[in-house]
Amino acid sequence: MTRHDAGDLAHRLGRQAEAVCRRYLGAGRRQGHYWLVGDVYNTPGRSLFVRLKGSPKGPAGKWQDAATGERGDLLDVIRLALGLADFADVAEEARAFLSLPHPEPTWSQPKSPRALSGSAEAAKRLFAVSKPISGTLAGTYLRRRGITTLHGTGSLRFHPRCYYRPDEHEVTQTWPALIAAVTDASGLITGVHRTWLAPDGSDKAPIDTPRKAMGDLLGHAVRFGVPGEVMAAGEGIESVLSVREVVPDMAMAAALSAAHLAAILFAEPLRRLYIVRDNDPAGDGARDSLVERADAAGIEAIVLSPTLGDFNEDLRELGVEALRASIRCQLAPQDVARFMRAAA
């Protein structure tokens, strides 16, 4: 697409600026000749203003975020609100909104290759266009599950309109989502895990499969804190973060499934591994496999077992003090002093 084509699309969108804002920035509202919203990710608020009518100050569709100084046009709104990394996808979305036909193909200079759906490169792009979880629905979702210790959680981000496609025969939907970076032991992103959320962040989205991962997952994990000689590893993000509520200074990793937990890779200088198991047959199998692998590698393995189904269920149903007491008696004494803070 040429610069002229992009300019023409931006101009056409500007002629329907209010309709564009209502579609992609629906958390905002009109005030006079402007559309006001919190930011370009459709957060409620008033920091970002979009010009709805042209004036000597600028054409319709131009916007600026007073909080950050960012500015752009309605093509940027579509790109950022939907998390689109390739401009061809932005143009496709804009044309669909404007009900325009597809342009004739041209034999111009070759473009950079598009990331294959589900690839590690696509995962990196999705994580890059997502935002920190502070003040977002992702933070609301975690708090609703009793999780408030969020320091060292840079591996978690939020996307306000993450694509969800039930299957190849159904229409693609968009839902807010908690985005978690899956990394190798060196911190390189190899995949992401998506948890689609209800519009108010109170729970997971009411869809058939509210959790999906993509990219290269085997052996890797969602990591929290700085790894060292002692760390904990478990299956689910919420379960691992629940343990972190009472052991906030220990590095932890969520492998995302029992099978992946059993195959998680060990990194130097690990000497003691706490296995955060789920209380089910799959959790038992992951525990046994990981204990055997750790023993063969000369790593001490200690199993942490929940009272109920998993540690997030313990946190929500039994409370933080009961969880603290349960985990305290399962840790090695030296790690209680090193990693557990005194109750407030």
C-alpha positions as CSV (number, residue, x, y, z in Angstrom):
1,M,0.0,0.0,0.0
2,T,1.4,3.4,-0.9
3,R,1.4,6.5,1.2
4,H,-1.3,8.0,-1.0
5,D,-3.5,4.9,-0.3
6,A,-2.9,5.2,3.4
7,G,-3.7,8.9,3.3
8,D,-6.9,8.2,1.4
9,L,-8.0,5.6,4.0
10,A,-7.3,8.0,6.9
11,H,-9.3,10.8,5.1
12,R,-12.2,8.5,4.5
13,L,-12.2,7.4,8.2
14,G,-12.0,11.0,9.3
15,R,-15.3,11.7,7.4
16,Q,-16.8,9.0,9.7
17,A,-14.7,9.9,12.8
18,E,-17.5,9.6,15.3
19,A,-18.6,6.2,14.0
20,V,-15.0,5.0,14.1
21,C,-14.7,6.1,17.7
22,R,-17.9,4.4,18.7
23,R,-16.6,1.1,17.1
24,Y,-13.0,1.1,18.3
25,L,-13.1,3.5,21.3
26,G,-16.5,2.6,22.7
27,A,-15.5,3.3,26.3
28,G,-15.4,7.0,25.5
29,R,-18.0,9.6,24.8
30,R,-18.6,12.6,22.6
31,Q,-18.1,16.1,24.0
32,G,-18.6,18.9,21.6
33,H,-16.4,18.4,18.5
34,Y,-14.3,15.8,20.3
35,W,-14.4,12.2,21.3
36,L,-12.9,11.7,24.8
37,V,-11.5,8.4,26.1
38,G,-8.7,7.3,28.5
39,D,-6.2,6.1,25.9
40,V,-6.0,4.5,22.5
41,Y,-6.5,1.0,24.1
42,N,-10.1,2.1,24.9
43,T,-9.6,2.5,28.6
44,P,-12.3,4.7,30.3
45,G,-11.1,8.2,30.9
46,R,-10.6,11.6,29.3
47,S,-6.9,11.9,28.5
48,L,-7.2,11.1,24.7
49,F,-9.2,13.4,22.5
50,V,-10.2,12.7,18.9
51,R,-11.2,15.6,16.6
52,L,-14.6,14.7,15.1
53,K,-14.8,17.7,12.7
54,G,-12.1,19.4,10.7
55,S,-11.0,22.9,11.7
56,P,-8.0,25.2,11.3
57,K,-6.4,23.3,14.2
58,G,-6.4,20.0,12.2
59,P,-8.4,17.6,10.2
60,A,-11.1,15.3,11.5
61,G,-9.8,12.0,12.9
62,K,-6.6,13.4,14.3
63,W,-6.0,12.5,18.0
64,Q,-3.7,13.3,20.9
65,D,-3.2,11.7,24.3
66,A,-2.7,14.6,26.8
67,A,-1.2,12.2,29.3
68,T,1.5,10.7,27.1
69,G,1.9,13.2,24.2
70,E,1.2,10.4,21.7
71,R,-0.8,11.5,18.6
72,G,-2.0,10.0,15.3
73,D,-4.9,9.3,13.0
74,L,-7.7,6.9,12.9
75,L,-5.6,4.2,11.2
76,D,-3.4,4.3,14.3
77,V,-6.6,3.9,16.5
78,I,-7.5,0.8,14.6
79,R,-3.9,-0.6,14.7
80,L,-3.4,0.0,18.4
81,A,-7.0,-0.8,19.6
82,L,-6.9,-4.2,17.8
83,G,-3.2,-4.9,18.4
84,L,-2.4,-5.3,14.7
85,A,1.3,-5.5,13.9
86,D,1.1,-5.6,10.0
87,F,-0.2,-2.5,8.2
88,A,-1.8,-4.7,5.6
89,D,-4.1,-6.0,8.4
90,V,-4.9,-2.4,9.5
91,A,-5.8,-1.4,6.0
92,E,-7.9,-4.6,5.7
93,E,-9.8,-3.7,8.9
94,A,-10.3,-0.1,7.7
95,R,-11.6,-1.2,4.3
96,A,-14.0,-3.6,6.0
97,F,-15.3,-0.8,8.2
98,L,-15.7,1.5,5.3
99,S,-17.2,-1.3,3.1
100,L,-14.6,-0.7,0.4
101,P,-13.4,-3.3,-2.1
102,H,-10.0,-4.8,-1.9
103,P,-7.3,-3.0,-3.9
104,E,-5.9,-4.6,-7.0
105,P,-2.6,-6.4,-6.3
106,T,0.5,-4.6,-7.4
107,W,4.0,-6.0,-8.1
108,S,5.9,-3.6,-5.9
109,Q,8.8,-4.1,-3.6
110,P,8.5,-7.3,-1.5
111,K,7.2,-6.7,2.1
112,S,8.6,-8.1,5.2
113,P,7.1,-11.6,5.8
114,R,4.0,-11.7,7.9
115,A,4.2,-13.7,11.1
116,L,2.4,-17.0,10.8
117,S,-0.6,-17.4,13.0
118,G,0.4,-19.2,16.2
119,S,4.1,-18.8,15.6
120,A,6.7,-17.5,18.1
121,E,7.1,-14.3,16.0
122,A,3.3,-13.7,16.2
123,A,3.5,-14.2,19.9
124,K,6.2,-11.6,20.2
125,R,4.2,-9.1,18.2
126,L,1.1,-9.7,20.3
127,F,3.0,-9.1,23.6
128,A,4.7,-6.0,22.1
129,V,1.4,-4.3,21.3
130,S,-0.1,-5.2,24.7
131,K,0.2,-2.9,27.7
132,P,1.2,-3.2,31.4
133,I,-1.5,-4.7,33.6
134,S,-1.6,-1.8,36.2
135,G,-5.0,-0.2,36.1
136,T,-6.4,-2.6,33.5
137,L,-9.1,-5.3,33.5
138,A,-6.2,-7.9,33.8
139,G,-5.4,-6.4,37.2
140,T,-9.0,-6.5,38.2
141,Y,-9.3,-10.1,37.2
142,L,-6.2,-11.1,39.3
143,R,-7.5,-9.2,42.3
144,R,-10.9,-10.9,42.0
145,R,-8.9,-14.2,42.4
146,G,-7.2,-12.9,45.5
147,I,-3.9,-12.1,43.8
148,T,-2.5,-8.6,44.8
149,T,1.3,-9.2,44.8
150,L,2.2,-8.0,41.4
151,H,5.8,-6.8,41.7
152,G,8.1,-8.6,39.3
153,T,5.2,-9.5,36.9
154,G,6.5,-7.8,33.8
155,S,5.7,-11.0,32.0
156,L,2.0,-10.2,32.2
157,R,0.3,-7.6,30.0
158,F,-3.2,-6.6,28.9
159,H,-4.8,-6.4,25.5
160,P,-8.3,-4.7,25.3
161,R,-9.4,-6.4,22.1
162,C,-7.6,-9.6,21.6
163,Y,-8.8,-11.8,18.7
164,Y,-10.7,-15.0,19.6
165,R,-11.9,-17.4,16.9
166,P,-13.9,-20.3,18.2
167,D,-13.1,-22.4,15.1
168,E,-12.3,-21.9,11.4
169,H,-16.0,-21.8,10.5
170,E,-17.1,-19.1,13.0
171,V,-16.7,-15.3,13.0
172,T,-13.6,-13.9,14.9
173,Q,-14.5,-12.1,18.1
174,T,-12.6,-9.7,20.3
175,W,-12.4,-9.8,24.1
176,P,-10.1,-8.2,26.6
177,A,-7.3,-10.6,27.6
178,L,-4.5,-11.2,30.0
179,I,-1.4,-11.8,27.9
180,A,1.5,-13.8,29.5
181,A,4.9,-14.0,27.9
182,V,6.3,-17.6,27.7
183,T,10.1,-17.4,27.8
184,D,13.1,-19.7,27.8
185,A,15.6,-19.7,30.7
186,S,17.5,-16.8,29.1
187,G,14.3,-14.6,29.0
188,L,13.7,-14.9,25.2
189,I,10.0,-14.8,24.4
190,T,9.0,-18.1,22.7
191,G,5.2,-17.8,23.0
192,V,2.3,-16.2,24.8
193,H,-0.6,-17.4,26.8
194,R,-4.0,-15.7,26.5
195,T,-6.7,-15.6,29.1
196,W,-9.8,-13.9,27.6
197,L,-11.7,-11.9,30.2
198,A,-15.3,-10.8,30.8
199,P,-15.9,-7.2,29.9
200,D,-15.7,-6.1,33.5
201,G,-12.7,-8.2,34.4
202,S,-14.7,-10.2,37.0
203,D,-14.0,-13.6,35.5
204,K,-12.9,-15.3,32.4
205,A,-14.8,-14.6,29.2
206,P,-18.0,-16.6,28.7
207,I,-16.6,-18.5,25.7
208,D,-15.8,-22.2,25.1
209,T,-12.1,-22.0,25.4
210,P,-11.1,-18.9,27.5
211,R,-7.4,-19.9,27.6
212,K,-5.1,-20.6,24.7
213,A,-1.3,-20.6,24.2
214,M,0.7,-20.1,21.0
215,G,4.3,-20.3,20.0
216,D,7.0,-22.6,21.2
217,L,6.0,-23.8,24.7
218,L,7.8,-27.1,25.4
219,G,10.3,-26.6,28.2
220,H,9.5,-23.0,28.7
221,A,7.3,-21.0,31.1
222,V,5.7,-17.7,32.2
223,R,8.3,-16.5,34.7
224,F,8.1,-14.2,37.8
225,G,11.0,-12.8,39.7
226,V,14.8,-13.3,39.2
227,P,15.8,-16.9,39.0
228,G,18.5,-18.2,41.3
229,E,19.4,-21.3,43.2
230,V,15.9,-21.8,44.5
231,M,12.7,-21.5,42.6
232,A,9.1,-22.8,42.3
233,A,7.3,-24.2,39.2
234,G,3.7,-25.0,38.7
235,E,1.0,-25.4,36.1
236,G,-1.4,-22.4,36.0
237,I,-0.5,-18.8,36.2
238,E,-3.1,-18.1,39.0
239,S,-2.0,-21.1,41.0
240,V,1.7,-20.0,40.9
241,L,0.8,-16.4,41.7
242,S,-1.3,-17.6,44.7
243,V,1.8,-19.2,46.2
244,R,3.7,-16.0,45.5
245,E,1.2,-14.1,47.6
246,V,2.8,-15.8,50.7
247,V,6.3,-16.4,49.3
248,P,6.8,-13.1,47.5
249,D,10.5,-13.2,47.2
250,M,11.0,-16.5,45.5
251,A,11.3,-16.8,41.7
252,M,8.5,-18.8,40.2
253,A,7.4,-20.2,36.8
254,A,4.1,-21.3,35.4
255,A,4.4,-24.0,32.7
256,L,0.7,-23.7,31.7
257,S,-0.1,-27.4,31.8
258,A,0.8,-30.7,33.6
259,A,2.6,-32.0,30.5
260,H,4.7,-28.8,30.1
261,L,5.4,-28.7,33.8
262,A,6.8,-32.2,33.6
263,A,9.1,-31.1,30.8
264,I,10.2,-27.7,32.1
265,L,13.9,-27.0,31.5
266,F,16.3,-26.4,34.4
267,A,18.7,-23.5,34.3
268,E,21.9,-22.8,36.2
269,P,22.3,-22.2,39.0
270,L,19.2,-24.0,40.2
271,R,19.8,-26.3,43.2
272,R,16.3,-26.6,44.8
273,L,13.0,-26.8,43.0
274,Y,9.6,-26.5,44.6
275,I,6.9,-28.2,42.6
276,V,3.6,-26.4,42.9
277,R,1.3,-29.3,42.1
278,D,-2.4,-29.4,41.3
279,N,-4.5,-31.9,43.3
280,D,-5.5,-34.2,40.4
281,P,-4.2,-37.2,38.5
282,A,-2.4,-35.0,35.9
283,G,-0.8,-33.1,38.7
284,D,0.4,-36.3,40.3
285,G,1.9,-37.4,37.0
286,A,3.7,-34.1,36.5
287,R,5.0,-34.2,40.0
288,D,6.5,-37.7,39.6
289,S,8.1,-36.9,36.3
290,L,9.6,-33.7,37.5
291,V,10.9,-35.2,40.8
292,E,12.7,-37.9,38.7
293,R,14.2,-35.4,36.3
294,A,15.3,-33.1,39.1
295,D,16.9,-36.0,41.0
296,A,18.8,-37.1,37.9
297,A,20.1,-33.5,37.4
298,G,21.3,-33.2,41.1
299,I,18.5,-30.8,42.0
300,E,16.6,-31.2,45.2
301,A,12.8,-31.4,44.5
302,I,10.2,-30.5,47.2
303,V,6.5,-30.9,46.4
304,L,4.0,-28.2,47.6
305,S,0.5,-29.6,47.8
306,P,-2.7,-27.7,48.1
307,T,-5.5,-28.5,50.5
308,L,-8.2,-28.2,47.8
309,G,-7.9,-28.5,44.1
310,D,-5.1,-26.0,43.5
311,F,-3.5,-23.1,45.4
312,N,-5.7,-20.4,43.9
313,E,-8.7,-22.3,45.2
314,D,-7.0,-22.5,48.6
315,L,-6.4,-18.7,48.5
316,R,-9.9,-17.9,47.6
317,E,-11.8,-20.4,49.7
318,L,-9.5,-20.7,52.8
319,G,-7.9,-17.3,52.9
320,V,-4.4,-16.0,52.8
321,E,-3.5,-16.9,56.4
322,A,-4.5,-20.5,56.0
323,L,-2.5,-20.6,52.8
324,R,0.5,-19.1,54.5
325,A,0.4,-21.6,57.3
326,S,0.1,-24.5,54.8
327,I,3.0,-23.5,52.7
328,R,5.2,-22.5,55.7
329,C,5.2,-26.1,56.9
330,Q,6.1,-27.5,53.5
331,L,9.1,-25.2,52.8
332,A,12.7,-26.0,53.9
333,P,13.3,-24.1,57.1
334,Q,16.0,-22.0,55.6
335,D,13.7,-20.9,52.8
336,V,11.0,-19.8,55.3
337,A,13.4,-17.3,56.7
338,R,14.7,-16.3,53.3
339,F,11.6,-16.0,51.2
340,M,8.5,-15.6,53.4
341,R,7.8,-12.2,54.9
342,A,6.1,-11.8,58.3
343,A,2.4,-11.4,58.1
344,A,1.2,-7.8,58.1
